[in-house]
Amino acid sequence: MTGISVADRDWFQAEPLTRVMALLNADGAETRVAGGAVRNSLMNLPVADIDLATTLLPQEVIVRATEAGIKTVPTGIDHGTVTLVADGAVFEVTTLRRDVKSHGRHADVAFGSDWQEDANRRDLTINGLYADGQGRVIDLVDGIRDIESGTVRFIGDAAARVEEDYLRILRFFRFFAHYGKFRPDADGLRACARARDKLTTLSAERIWSELKKLLAAPDPGRALLWMRQSGVLTVVLPESEKWGIDAIPDLVETGKALGWKPDPMLRLAAIVPPDAERLSAMATRLRLSKSETAMLDAFARAPAIAETMAGTALDRLLYREGKGGIVTKLKLTVSAARVEPDARRDLIERSMALQALLKRAETFEKPTFPVTGADLVARGLEAGPEIGEKLKALETLWIDRNFALSRDELLARL
C-alpha cells in the first residue's frame, strides 16, 4: 500500500464500477483497477477506459457476471480477458498472468494469482499501478515515483520488455510524448534504438495506431526528436527523414495561441512532403483510413495561398478545390508565418492576413449552383451533351461572378 487513494474520484464511485468490483471481490477473490485509470487519476487527468485485473479465471468472471445480469463479451479469453458491460459502462477484466514464452509480438501466458508477477509483465512503471476495492493505490514497480518525476521507464530490464513485444518501442515514445519530462529514460531509449528494425515485423495498423496517438499529444515535439535521434522515426515514417520535424514546435505554439485542438493528421502533414504520389504510397503502407488518405491527398494537391489573395478569390478556389486541403495548407502557412508581437511590422501584417484567410476558409459553406439540367430542358434545349456543356459554362460564369447571379439571371444568359 502507498497511503494514496483514488476512492474520492467520481469515476471510482460510479455505480457500475462499484457493482462490478463488489461482484468480483466476493468470496475470497481479489480484483483491482489496473493501469491507465490509476495513472491518470494521480496525474489529475481525465479517466476514460477502466481496466480491471483479477485473481478469478475468465470462466469464473463470466459466470459471476452472467448471474448478476451483466453482459459478457469474451474479447480476449485465450489471454484471460473478458469484457463486461454494466449499465452501459465497459470494463475489460483480465486474469492475472505471467509470461511463459515471448515471441517479440506476443507472448504465451499462464494464469496466476501473484500480483507482483502480473505487475512485472506490464510495459511501463506508470502503467503498472493498481487500486484495490477500497480505492487504495498499490505500487509494486515504483510507478508513483516516476509519475512525480515525469519519467517514462520500462519495468525491469528495458531490452527484455521490448523483446516481449516490439510495439513497446512506439509505446515508449508515445507515453513520453504525453507524460514525460526532460529526457527519455536512457536504458529505454537504448533498448528502443537497438531493436528499431524489429518494428518492420509489426502490422501497419498497430504502427499507425501508436503514431496517431503520439501525434495527438499536447506537444509531441520532443518525442519525435528522440525518435529521429534513435532512428525509430526513419523506420516507421521514412517520408519524414529529409522533410524533417522542425515545423512541429511552431505548429504546437500556434495551436495553443489560436485555440486549435491537437490534430494528429495536421501534424503528420507538417512532417511529410506535400507530394501526392509519395503520400498515397505512405497511406497504403500504413493502411490509413479512406478519409485520412483523402485528407492527405487534398493537402498535397492544394495550391499555396498567398496573404495577398482576396477573400472572394479564396471563395472561388474553395468552391472548386474543396476546403479540407486548403485549410490544412493554410494552417501550416499560418504556423510558419506567425511571429512574436515585437517582430517586424510587415511580418506581423502577413501573419494576420493569413489568419483572416484561414478563418474565412474554415467558415466557408459551399453554395448550391441554382440551375439544373431540367431548367435548360424547360427552356427548349434537347437532352444530351449540350446540356452538360451549357451547365458547365453557366456555372463557370456564376463562380466568376462570386456566386452572385440568381437562377433567373443565369437562365437569361441562354
LOZA-879364 format. One line per field, with one value per residue (C-alpha): residue in three letters; x, y, z. Coordinates in steps of 0.25 Angstrom, whole numbers, plus 5000, padded with zeros to 4 digits. Layout:
residues N
residuo = c(ala / ...) $
east = c(X / ...) $
north = c(Y / ...) $
up = c(Z / ...) $
end
This chain:
residues 414
residuo = c(met / thr / gly / ile / ser / val / ala / asp / arg / asp / trp / phe / gln / ala / glu / pro / leu / thr / arg / val / met / ala / leu / leu / asn / ala / asp / gly / ala / glu / thr / arg / val / ala / gly / gly / ala / val / arg / asn / ser / leu / met / asn / leu / pro / val / ala / asp / ile / asp / leu / ala / thr / thr / leu / leu / pro / gln / glu / val / ile / val / arg / ala / thr / glu / ala / gly / ile / lys / thr / val / pro / thr / gly / ile / asp / his / gly / thr / val / thr / leu / val / ala / asp / gly / ala / val / phe / glu / val / thr / thr / leu / arg / arg / asp / val / lys / ser / his / gly / arg / his / ala / asp / val / ala / phe / gly / ser / asp / trp / gln / glu / asp / ala / asn / arg / arg / asp / leu / thr / ile / asn / gly / leu / tyr / ala / asp / gly / gln / gly / arg / val / ile / asp / leu / val / asp / gly / ile / arg / asp / ile / glu / ser / gly / thr / val / arg / phe / ile / gly / asp / ala / ala / ala / arg / val / glu / glu / asp / tyr / leu / arg / ile / leu / arg / phe / phe / arg / phe / phe / ala / his / tyr / gly / lys / phe / arg / pro / asp / ala / asp / gly / leu / arg / ala / cys / ala / arg / ala / arg / asp / lys / leu / thr / thr / leu / ser / ala / glu / arg / ile / trp / ser / glu / leu / lys / lys / leu / leu / ala / ala / pro / asp / pro / gly / arg / ala / leu / leu / trp / met / arg / gln / ser / gly / val / leu / thr / val / val / leu / pro / glu / ser / glu / lys / trp / gly / ile / asp / ala / ile / pro / asp / leu / val / glu / thr / gly / lys / ala / leu / gly / trp / lys / pro / asp / pro / met / leu / arg / leu / ala / ala / ile / val / pro / pro / asp / ala / glu / arg / leu / ser / ala / met / ala / thr / arg / leu / arg / leu / ser / lys / ser / glu / thr / ala / met / leu / asp / ala / phe / ala / arg / ala / pro / ala / ile / ala / glu / thr / met / ala / gly / thr / ala / leu / asp / arg / leu / leu / tyr / arg / glu / gly / lys / gly / gly / ile / val / thr / lys / leu / lys / leu / thr / val / ser / ala / ala / arg / val / glu / pro / asp / ala / arg / arg / asp / leu / ile / glu / arg / ser / met / ala / leu / gln / ala / leu / leu / lys / arg / ala / glu / thr / phe / glu / lys / pro / thr / phe / pro / val / thr / gly / ala / asp / leu / val / ala / arg / gly / leu / glu / ala / gly / pro / glu / ile / gly / glu / lys / leu / lys / ala / leu / glu / thr / leu / trp / ile / asp / arg / asn / phe / ala / leu / ser / arg / asp / glu / leu / leu / ala / arg / leu) $
east = c(5000 / 5005 / 4995 / 4990 / 4975 / 4966 / 4954 / 4949 / 4949 / 4936 / 4940 / 4943 / 4930 / 4921 / 4911 / 4914 / 4929 / 4925 / 4915 / 4926 / 4936 / 4927 / 4924 / 4938 / 4943 / 4934 / 4937 / 4952 / 4954 / 4962 / 4960 / 4967 / 4967 / 4979 / 4988 / 4983 / 4971 / 4980 / 4991 / 4982 / 4976 / 4989 / 4993 / 4979 / 4976 / 4962 / 4959 / 4953 / 4955 / 4955 / 4963 / 4962 / 4971 / 4966 / 4970 / 4958 / 4959 / 4952 / 4941 / 4938 / 4937 / 4927 / 4919 / 4918 / 4915 / 4904 / 4897 / 4897 / 4891 / 4903 / 4907 / 4919 / 4928 / 4940 / 4948 / 4962 / 4958 / 4970 / 4979 / 4970 / 4961 / 4946 / 4939 / 4927 / 4916 / 4909 / 4898 / 4906 / 4919 / 4930 / 4941 / 4952 / 4955 / 4968 / 4972 / 4986 / 4996 / 5011 / 5019 / 5023 / 5030 / 5030 / 5031 / 5034 / 5020 / 5012 / 5014 / 5009 / 5003 / 4999 / 4989 / 4993 / 4990 / 5003 / 5001 / 5016 / 5017 / 5006 / 5012 / 5025 / 5020 / 5014 / 5022 / 5024 / 5025 / 5014 / 5005 / 5007 / 4999 / 4987 / 4975 / 4968 / 4953 / 4955 / 4962 / 4975 / 4987 / 4997 / 5010 / 5019 / 5028 / 5032 / 5022 / 5018 / 5032 / 5033 / 5019 / 5025 / 5038 / 5032 / 5040 / 5035 / 5042 / 5041 / 5038 / 5051 / 5060 / 5057 / 5063 / 5055 / 5042 / 5044 / 5047 / 5034 / 5026 / 5033 / 5021 / 5026 / 5037 / 5026 / 5018 / 5031 / 5031 / 5016 / 5015 / 5028 / 5020 / 5008 / 5014 / 5029 / 5038 / 5053 / 5059 / 5055 / 5060 / 5074 / 5072 / 5059 / 5064 / 5076 / 5067 / 5057 / 5069 / 5075 / 5062 / 5057 / 5058 / 5048 / 5037 / 5036 / 5030 / 5018 / 5005 / 5003 / 4990 / 4998 / 5009 / 4999 / 4990 / 5002 / 5007 / 4994 / 4993 / 5006 / 5003 / 4991 / 4999 / 4998 / 5013 / 5019 / 5031 / 5042 / 5037 / 5038 / 5052 / 5057 / 5050 / 5058 / 5071 / 5069 / 5066 / 5052 / 5045 / 5052 / 5048 / 5033 / 5032 / 5043 / 5036 / 5039 / 5054 / 5058 / 5046 / 5048 / 5040 / 5045 / 5031 / 5025 / 5029 / 5024 / 5011 / 5009 / 5011 / 5002 / 4991 / 4992 / 4991 / 4980 / 4972 / 4974 / 4971 / 4983 / 4981 / 4990 / 4987 / 4991 / 5004 / 5006 / 5004 / 5015 / 5026 / 5024 / 5026 / 5013 / 5015 / 5002 / 5009 / 5018 / 5007 / 4998 / 5009 / 5010 / 4995 / 4995 / 5007 / 5001 / 4987 / 4981 / 4966 / 4959 / 4957 / 4971 / 4976 / 4967 / 4971 / 4986 / 4983 / 4975 / 4986 / 4997 / 4989 / 4984 / 4990 / 4999 / 4991 / 4998 / 4994 / 4990 / 4979 / 4965 / 4954 / 4946 / 4957 / 4959 / 4944 / 4945 / 4957 / 4950 / 4937 / 4946 / 4956 / 4949 / 4952 / 4960 / 4973 / 4973 / 4970 / 4981 / 4991 / 4987 / 4989 / 5003 / 5006 / 5000 / 5009 / 5021 / 5018 / 5013 / 5023 / 5025 / 5018 / 5031 / 5035 / 5035 / 5022 / 5022 / 5023 / 5012 / 5003 / 5006 / 5002 / 4989 / 4985 / 4987 / 4980 / 4968 / 4968 / 4969 / 4957 / 4949 / 4953 / 4949 / 4935 / 4933 / 4920 / 4919 / 4907 / 4898 / 4898 / 4884 / 4882 / 4879 / 4878 / 4863 / 4863 / 4870 / 4861 / 4849 / 4856 / 4856 / 4869 / 4869 / 4875 / 4889 / 4904 / 4899 / 4892 / 4905 / 4913 / 4903 / 4902 / 4917 / 4918 / 4907 / 4914 / 4927 / 4920 / 4913 / 4927 / 4934 / 4923 / 4925 / 4912 / 4904 / 4896 / 4882 / 4875 / 4867 / 4879 / 4887 / 4876 / 4875 / 4889 / 4884) $
north = c(5000 / 5014 / 5022 / 5029 / 5027 / 5029 / 5026 / 5040 / 5041 / 5041 / 5030 / 5021 / 5024 / 5022 / 5011 / 5002 / 5001 / 4999 / 4988 / 4980 / 4982 / 4977 / 4965 / 4961 / 4963 / 4954 / 4940 / 4942 / 4947 / 4960 / 4970 / 4983 / 4995 / 4994 / 5003 / 5016 / 5019 / 5020 / 5027 / 5038 / 5040 / 5042 / 5052 / 5059 / 5055 / 5050 / 5036 / 5029 / 5014 / 5006 / 4992 / 4982 / 4971 / 4959 / 4946 / 4940 / 4931 / 4936 / 4926 / 4930 / 4944 / 4940 / 4932 / 4943 / 4954 / 4946 / 4942 / 4957 / 4961 / 4967 / 4965 / 4958 / 4958 / 4948 / 4959 / 4952 / 4940 / 4932 / 4942 / 4944 / 4956 / 4957 / 4970 / 4973 / 4983 / 4988 / 4999 / 5004 / 5005 / 4996 / 4989 / 4980 / 4969 / 4961 / 4950 / 4951 / 4946 / 4942 / 4941 / 4927 / 4930 / 4942 / 4944 / 4958 / 4962 / 4954 / 4944 / 4931 / 4933 / 4925 / 4930 / 4932 / 4939 / 4947 / 4962 / 4965 / 4955 / 4962 / 4976 / 4971 / 4967 / 4980 / 4990 / 5003 / 5007 / 5018 / 5007 / 4997 / 5003 / 4997 / 5002 / 4992 / 4991 / 5002 / 5011 / 5009 / 5011 / 4999 / 5002 / 4989 / 4996 / 5010 / 5016 / 5027 / 5032 / 5032 / 5040 / 5050 / 5052 / 5051 / 5038 / 5028 / 5016 / 5001 / 4991 / 4983 / 4981 / 4990 / 4981 / 4969 / 4977 / 4982 / 4968 / 4963 / 4972 / 4981 / 4990 / 4995 / 5003 / 5012 / 5012 / 5017 / 5029 / 5031 / 5031 / 5040 / 5050 / 5050 / 5049 / 5050 / 5062 / 5065 / 5054 / 5039 / 5029 / 5025 / 5010 / 5010 / 5019 / 5010 / 4998 / 5004 / 5009 / 4995 / 4988 / 4998 / 4989 / 4979 / 4989 / 4984 / 4971 / 4978 / 4981 / 4994 / 4996 / 4995 / 5004 / 5015 / 5014 / 5017 / 5028 / 5035 / 5034 / 5040 / 5052 / 5055 / 5058 / 5073 / 5074 / 5062 / 5070 / 5065 / 5050 / 5052 / 5058 / 5046 / 5036 / 5043 / 5042 / 5028 / 5024 / 5019 / 5030 / 5027 / 5012 / 5015 / 5028 / 5029 / 5040 / 5050 / 5047 / 5058 / 5067 / 5068 / 5070 / 5085 / 5090 / 5083 / 5093 / 5105 / 5097 / 5094 / 5108 / 5114 / 5104 / 5108 / 5123 / 5121 / 5111 / 5099 / 5085 / 5075 / 5069 / 5057 / 5058 / 5073 / 5069 / 5058 / 5067 / 5076 / 5066 / 5059 / 5065 / 5070 / 5060 / 5053 / 5041 / 5039 / 5041 / 5031 / 5021 / 5024 / 5023 / 5010 / 5005 / 5010 / 5006 / 5019 / 5020 / 5025 / 5039 / 5040 / 5037 / 5047 / 5057 / 5056 / 5055 / 5068 / 5074 / 5070 / 5076 / 5089 / 5101 / 5110 / 5122 / 5136 / 5146 / 5156 / 5147 / 5154 / 5147 / 5146 / 5139 / 5129 / 5126 / 5122 / 5114 / 5107 / 5104 / 5098 / 5090 / 5087 / 5093 / 5081 / 5082 / 5097 / 5099 / 5089 / 5096 / 5110 / 5105 / 5101 / 5114 / 5122 / 5114 / 5117 / 5132 / 5134 / 5143 / 5150 / 5163 / 5171 / 5165 / 5174 / 5180 / 5174 / 5160 / 5163 / 5168 / 5156 / 5147 / 5154 / 5154 / 5139 / 5137 / 5144 / 5136 / 5123 / 5128 / 5130 / 5117 / 5109 / 5116 / 5115 / 5107 / 5103 / 5110 / 5102 / 5105 / 5109 / 5104 / 5089 / 5081 / 5081 / 5097 / 5096 / 5085 / 5094 / 5105 / 5097 / 5090 / 5075 / 5065 / 5062 / 5066 / 5081 / 5081 / 5078 / 5088 / 5099 / 5096 / 5096 / 5109 / 5115 / 5110 / 5116 / 5129 / 5128 / 5125 / 5136 / 5146 / 5141 / 5133 / 5146 / 5143 / 5137 / 5126 / 5135 / 5144 / 5131 / 5126 / 5139 / 5137 / 5126) $
up = c(5000 / 4997 / 5006 / 4993 / 4990 / 4978 / 4986 / 4985 / 4970 / 4962 / 4953 / 4964 / 4972 / 4959 / 4961 / 4950 / 4955 / 4970 / 4965 / 4957 / 4968 / 4979 / 4970 / 4966 / 4980 / 4987 / 4993 / 4994 / 4980 / 4978 / 4967 / 4965 / 4955 / 4947 / 4938 / 4932 / 4941 / 4953 / 4946 / 4940 / 4954 / 4960 / 4949 / 4950 / 4936 / 4931 / 4932 / 4920 / 4920 / 4933 / 4932 / 4943 / 4948 / 4955 / 4962 / 4956 / 4944 / 4931 / 4932 / 4947 / 4943 / 4932 / 4942 / 4953 / 4943 / 4936 / 4949 / 4952 / 4939 / 4934 / 4919 / 4916 / 4903 / 4902 / 4895 / 4898 / 4906 / 4901 / 4908 / 4920 / 4916 / 4917 / 4914 / 4924 / 4920 / 4933 / 4931 / 4918 / 4925 / 4919 / 4927 / 4922 / 4932 / 4931 / 4940 / 4946 / 4937 / 4935 / 4922 / 4919 / 4905 / 4897 / 4882 / 4880 / 4876 / 4887 / 4898 / 4903 / 4916 / 4928 / 4938 / 4952 / 4966 / 4968 / 4967 / 4967 / 4955 / 4948 / 4950 / 4945 / 4932 / 4929 / 4920 / 4927 / 4942 / 4941 / 4935 / 4946 / 4957 / 4964 / 4972 / 4981 / 4984 / 4994 / 4985 / 4991 / 4981 / 4981 / 4974 / 4972 / 4962 / 4967 / 4957 / 4966 / 4967 / 4952 / 4951 / 4960 / 4953 / 4939 / 4936 / 4925 / 4929 / 4925 / 4937 / 4940 / 4928 / 4917 / 4906 / 4911 / 4912 / 4897 / 4893 / 4898 / 4889 / 4879 / 4879 / 4892 / 4885 / 4880 / 4893 / 4900 / 4891 / 4891 / 4906 / 4907 / 4898 / 4907 / 4921 / 4920 / 4924 / 4921 / 4914 / 4912 / 4921 / 4916 / 4917 / 4910 / 4899 / 4897 / 4896 / 4886 / 4877 / 4877 / 4873 / 4864 / 4851 / 4858 / 4856 / 4842 / 4847 / 4853 / 4845 / 4839 / 4847 / 4860 / 4856 / 4851 / 4863 / 4872 / 4863 / 4863 / 4878 / 4879 / 4869 / 4877 / 4890 / 4894 / 4890 / 4882 / 4878 / 4888 / 4886 / 4871 / 4873 / 4881 / 4871 / 4860 / 4868 / 4871 / 4857 / 4860 / 4852 / 4840 / 4841 / 4843 / 4835 / 4825 / 4818 / 4829 / 4828 / 4818 / 4820 / 4835 / 4848 / 4850 / 4848 / 4860 / 4871 / 4863 / 4860 / 4875 / 4879 / 4868 / 4872 / 4887 / 4883 / 4873 / 4881 / 4871 / 4877 / 4875 / 4861 / 4858 / 4843 / 4843 / 4850 / 4840 / 4829 / 4835 / 4835 / 4821 / 4807 / 4800 / 4789 / 4785 / 4780 / 4792 / 4801 / 4794 / 4796 / 4810 / 4813 / 4806 / 4814 / 4828 / 4824 / 4827 / 4826 / 4813 / 4820 / 4825 / 4811 / 4804 / 4814 / 4811 / 4796 / 4797 / 4805 / 4795 / 4783 / 4789 / 4784 / 4792 / 4798 / 4798 / 4808 / 4797 / 4792 / 4792 / 4800 / 4788 / 4780 / 4792 / 4792 / 4777 / 4780 / 4792 / 4783 / 4772 / 4781 / 4794 / 4807 / 4814 / 4807 / 4806 / 4821 / 4825 / 4816 / 4821 / 4836 / 4833 / 4826 / 4837 / 4847 / 4839 / 4837 / 4851 / 4859 / 4873 / 4875 / 4875 / 4861 / 4848 / 4845 / 4831 / 4836 / 4846 / 4836 / 4827 / 4838 / 4842 / 4827 / 4826 / 4839 / 4833 / 4821 / 4829 / 4837 / 4824 / 4819 / 4832 / 4832 / 4816 / 4813 / 4798 / 4791 / 4783 / 4768 / 4765 / 4751 / 4747 / 4735 / 4736 / 4735 / 4722 / 4716 / 4720 / 4712 / 4700 / 4700 / 4696 / 4706 / 4702 / 4703 / 4700 / 4713 / 4721 / 4713 / 4716 / 4730 / 4732 / 4725 / 4733 / 4746 / 4742 / 4740 / 4753 / 4760 / 4753 / 4758 / 4772 / 4773 / 4772 / 4759 / 4762 / 4755 / 4746 / 4743 / 4739 / 4730 / 4724 / 4718 / 4710) $
end
